[in-house]
């Protein structure tokens, strides 16, 4: 049986003149905590993640999330680095956004938020109105991307998108206008395509903010080795080379490296 640990998010504050406790804790705040805790524990692919169970306890408001001890160990290391550097610029974007939300709530509602784990030497990250755990905006820049993969889903009632399964980034959710999806004459599901898109990219790590990716263009993509295509490229190159002997020219470019 897999070993289990837990993440605890404790929120201390007031609602008017009353001390904060589960009976007066609003469901919207609860939903937000549930979503952000998943981002803390499993910031990337969530499809095959371990189960996360939940309890709400007294002691102001204590959120307890139980899951794989491996995830808890990893999160504790992250909390330790954040606490020691007083920065979240190095974090995966989903983790950074989760901590930013806690920071925003701490300032707006005068909460003191404690994040810790069940490890015996757990780091405790304290977030309150005096801390400033926000990402530096300069780190995220507008960028254009080309993604290649198989479309596994397309559509959506309110926020239409394309789900593109890639080898490099996993599944990318590309925000796509409904008019664009309606305009496709052929069925695009479970076929390989290239997608040109825009979004945010971290200027130091190269990480892509997957929540910001927006559709520009869909184009055919065949990952298989295409002999005819390569032959045509060689023919074009021969016209460009003219009377030049390609073998001698290549040898010259290499500088006799392969001699």
C-alpha positions as CSV (number, residue, x, y, z in Angstrom):
1,X,0.0,0.0,0.0
2,X,1.3,3.5,-0.9
3,X,2.5,5.6,2.0
4,X,0.4,8.7,2.6
5,X,1.2,12.1,3.9
6,X,-0.7,15.3,4.1
7,X,-0.6,19.0,3.2
8,X,-2.2,21.4,5.7
9,X,-3.4,24.9,4.8
10,X,-4.5,26.8,7.9
11,X,-6.4,30.1,7.5
12,X,-6.6,32.5,10.5
13,X,-8.8,35.6,10.3
14,X,-12.2,37.0,11.0
15,X,-15.5,37.5,9.3
16,X,-16.8,40.8,10.7
17,X,-16.6,40.5,14.4
18,X,-16.5,36.7,14.4
19,X,-13.4,34.5,14.5
20,X,-13.0,32.5,11.3
21,X,-14.2,28.9,11.6
22,X,-15.7,26.2,9.3
23,X,-19.3,27.2,10.0
24,X,-18.9,30.7,8.6
25,X,-16.4,29.8,5.8
26,X,-17.9,30.5,2.4
27,X,-18.2,27.8,-0.2
28,X,-16.5,30.0,-2.9
29,X,-13.4,30.3,-0.7
30,X,-13.5,26.5,-0.2
31,X,-13.7,25.8,-3.9
32,X,-10.8,28.1,-4.6
33,X,-8.6,26.3,-1.9
34,X,-9.5,22.9,-3.4
35,X,-8.4,24.0,-6.8
36,X,-5.2,25.6,-5.7
37,X,-4.2,22.7,-3.5
38,X,-4.2,20.4,-6.5
39,X,-1.9,22.9,-8.3
40,X,0.5,22.9,-5.3
41,X,0.7,19.1,-5.1
42,X,0.5,18.2,-8.8
43,X,1.2,21.4,-10.9
44,X,1.6,19.7,-14.3
45,X,-0.2,16.6,-15.7
46,X,-3.1,15.8,-13.4
47,X,-4.7,13.0,-15.4
48,X,-2.8,10.1,-13.7
49,X,-2.1,11.7,-10.4
50,X,-2.6,9.9,-7.0
51,X,-5.9,10.4,-5.1
52,X,-6.2,13.5,-3.0
53,X,-8.6,13.1,0.0
54,X,-9.8,16.1,2.0
55,X,-11.0,17.1,5.5
56,X,-12.1,20.5,6.9
57,X,-11.2,20.9,10.6
58,X,-11.5,23.4,13.4
59,X,-8.6,25.6,14.5
60,X,-9.7,28.7,12.7
61,X,-10.0,26.9,9.3
62,X,-7.7,23.9,8.7
63,X,-7.7,22.3,5.2
64,X,-6.1,18.8,5.3
65,X,-5.2,17.2,2.0
66,X,-4.0,13.6,2.1
67,X,-2.1,12.1,-0.8
68,X,1.1,10.2,-1.9
69,X,4.1,10.9,0.5
70,X,6.3,11.4,-2.5
71,X,4.2,14.4,-3.6
72,X,4.3,15.7,0.0
73,X,8.1,15.4,0.2
74,X,8.4,17.3,-3.1
75,X,6.1,20.1,-2.0
76,X,7.9,20.5,1.3
77,X,11.2,21.1,-0.6
78,X,9.4,23.7,-2.7
79,X,8.0,25.4,0.4
80,X,11.5,25.5,2.0
81,X,12.9,27.2,-1.1
82,X,10.1,29.8,-1.2
83,X,10.5,30.5,2.5
84,X,14.3,30.9,2.3
85,X,14.4,33.1,-0.9
86,X,11.1,35.0,-0.3
87,X,10.5,34.6,-4.0
88,X,8.2,32.5,-6.3
89,X,9.9,33.5,-9.6
90,X,11.6,30.1,-9.9
91,X,8.3,28.1,-9.5
92,X,6.3,26.2,-12.1
93,X,3.6,28.7,-13.1
94,X,0.6,26.7,-11.6
95,X,2.4,26.5,-8.3
96,X,3.3,30.2,-8.4
97,X,-0.3,31.1,-9.2
98,X,-1.6,29.1,-6.3
99,X,0.7,30.9,-3.8
100,X,-0.2,34.3,-5.5
101,X,-3.9,33.6,-4.8
102,X,-3.1,32.9,-1.1
103,X,-1.1,36.1,-1.0
104,X,-3.9,38.1,-2.6
105,X,-6.5,36.7,-0.1
106,X,-4.1,37.5,2.8
107,X,-3.9,41.1,1.8
108,X,-7.5,41.7,0.9
109,X,-9.1,39.8,3.8
110,X,-6.3,40.3,6.4
111,X,-5.8,36.5,6.7
112,X,-2.8,34.7,8.0
113,X,-2.2,31.6,5.9
114,X,0.0,28.8,7.1
115,X,1.1,26.1,4.6
116,X,2.9,23.0,6.0
117,X,3.1,19.3,5.6
118,X,3.0,16.2,7.8
119,X,6.8,15.6,7.6
120,X,8.5,15.6,11.0
121,X,10.8,18.5,9.9
122,X,8.2,20.3,7.8
123,X,8.8,23.8,6.5
124,X,6.0,26.2,7.4
125,X,5.3,28.9,4.9
126,X,3.5,31.9,6.5
127,X,1.7,34.3,4.1
128,X,0.0,37.5,5.5
129,X,-0.5,41.1,4.5
130,X,3.1,41.9,5.1
131,X,4.6,39.3,2.7
132,X,4.8,39.8,-1.0
133,X,4.7,36.4,-2.8
134,X,4.0,37.6,-6.3
135,X,5.8,36.7,-9.6
136,X,7.8,39.4,-11.3
137,X,5.8,40.3,-14.4
138,X,9.0,40.9,-16.3
139,X,9.7,37.2,-16.3
140,X,6.8,36.4,-18.5
141,X,6.8,37.6,-22.1
142,X,4.5,37.2,-25.1
143,X,5.7,34.5,-27.5
144,X,4.7,32.5,-30.6
145,X,4.8,28.7,-30.6
146,X,4.5,25.8,-33.0
147,X,3.1,22.7,-31.3
148,X,2.9,19.3,-33.0
149,X,0.7,16.4,-32.0
150,X,-2.6,14.6,-32.1
151,X,-5.9,16.3,-31.4
152,X,-7.8,14.4,-28.8
153,X,-10.7,16.8,-28.2
154,X,-12.1,20.0,-29.6
155,X,-15.1,22.2,-28.6
156,X,-16.6,23.6,-25.4
157,X,-19.7,25.5,-24.6
158,X,-18.2,28.6,-23.1
159,X,-14.5,28.4,-23.5
160,X,-13.8,26.5,-26.7
161,X,-10.5,24.9,-27.1
162,X,-8.4,22.2,-28.9
163,X,-6.7,19.5,-26.8
164,X,-3.4,18.7,-28.6
165,X,-1.4,15.7,-27.2
166,X,2.3,16.4,-27.8
167,X,5.4,14.4,-27.0
168,X,7.3,17.4,-25.6
169,X,4.7,19.2,-23.4
170,X,1.9,16.6,-22.8
171,X,-1.6,17.8,-23.5
172,X,-1.8,21.5,-24.6
173,X,-5.2,23.2,-24.3
174,X,-5.3,25.8,-27.1
175,X,-8.0,28.5,-26.7
176,X,-9.8,28.5,-30.0
177,X,-12.8,30.6,-31.2
178,X,-15.9,28.6,-31.9
179,X,-16.1,30.1,-35.4
180,X,-12.7,28.5,-36.2
181,X,-13.9,25.1,-35.0
182,X,-17.1,25.4,-37.0
183,X,-15.1,26.2,-40.1
184,X,-13.2,22.9,-40.2
185,X,-14.8,20.9,-43.1
186,X,-13.2,17.6,-42.1
187,X,-13.1,15.8,-38.8
188,X,-9.9,16.8,-37.0
189,X,-10.1,14.4,-34.0
190,X,-7.4,11.8,-33.5
191,X,-5.4,13.2,-36.4
192,X,-1.9,14.7,-36.3
193,X,-1.6,18.5,-36.9
194,X,0.6,21.4,-36.2
195,X,-0.8,24.3,-34.3
196,X,0.6,27.8,-34.4
197,X,-0.3,29.7,-31.3
198,X,0.6,32.6,-29.0
199,X,1.0,32.7,-25.2
200,X,3.3,33.6,-22.3
201,X,6.8,32.2,-21.9
202,X,9.2,32.5,-19.0
203,X,12.1,34.6,-20.1
204,X,14.6,32.6,-18.0
205,X,13.4,29.0,-17.9
206,X,11.5,28.9,-21.2
207,X,8.5,27.4,-19.4
208,X,5.2,28.0,-21.2
209,X,2.1,29.3,-19.4
210,X,-0.3,26.6,-20.6
211,X,-3.3,28.6,-19.5
212,X,-2.4,31.4,-21.9
213,X,-2.1,29.5,-25.2
214,X,-4.4,30.9,-27.9
215,X,-5.0,29.6,-31.4
216,X,-3.6,31.3,-34.6
217,X,-3.5,28.6,-37.2
218,X,-3.9,24.8,-37.8
219,X,-1.8,23.1,-40.5
220,X,-1.1,19.6,-41.7
221,X,1.7,17.7,-40.0
222,X,3.1,14.3,-41.0
223,X,5.8,13.1,-38.6
224,X,6.7,10.2,-40.8
225,X,9.9,10.2,-42.9
226,X,8.8,11.5,-46.4
227,X,11.2,10.2,-49.1
228,X,9.5,12.1,-52.0
229,X,9.6,15.3,-50.1
230,X,13.4,15.0,-49.4
231,X,14.0,14.1,-53.1
232,X,12.2,17.3,-54.2
233,X,14.3,19.3,-51.7
234,X,17.5,17.8,-53.2
235,X,16.4,18.7,-56.8
236,X,15.8,22.3,-55.7
237,X,19.2,22.4,-54.0
238,X,20.9,21.1,-57.2
239,X,19.4,24.0,-59.2
240,X,20.7,26.4,-56.6
241,X,24.2,24.8,-56.7
242,X,24.4,25.0,-60.5
243,X,27.7,23.6,-61.7
244,X,29.0,23.0,-58.2
245,X,29.8,19.4,-57.3
246,X,27.7,18.8,-54.2
247,X,30.2,16.2,-52.7
248,X,33.2,18.6,-53.1
249,X,31.1,21.5,-51.8
250,X,30.1,19.6,-48.7
251,X,33.7,18.4,-48.1
252,X,34.8,22.0,-48.3
253,X,32.2,23.2,-45.9
254,X,33.2,20.5,-43.4
255,X,36.8,21.6,-43.7
256,X,38.0,18.0,-44.2
257,X,36.6,17.1,-40.8
258,X,35.4,13.7,-42.1
259,X,38.5,12.9,-44.1
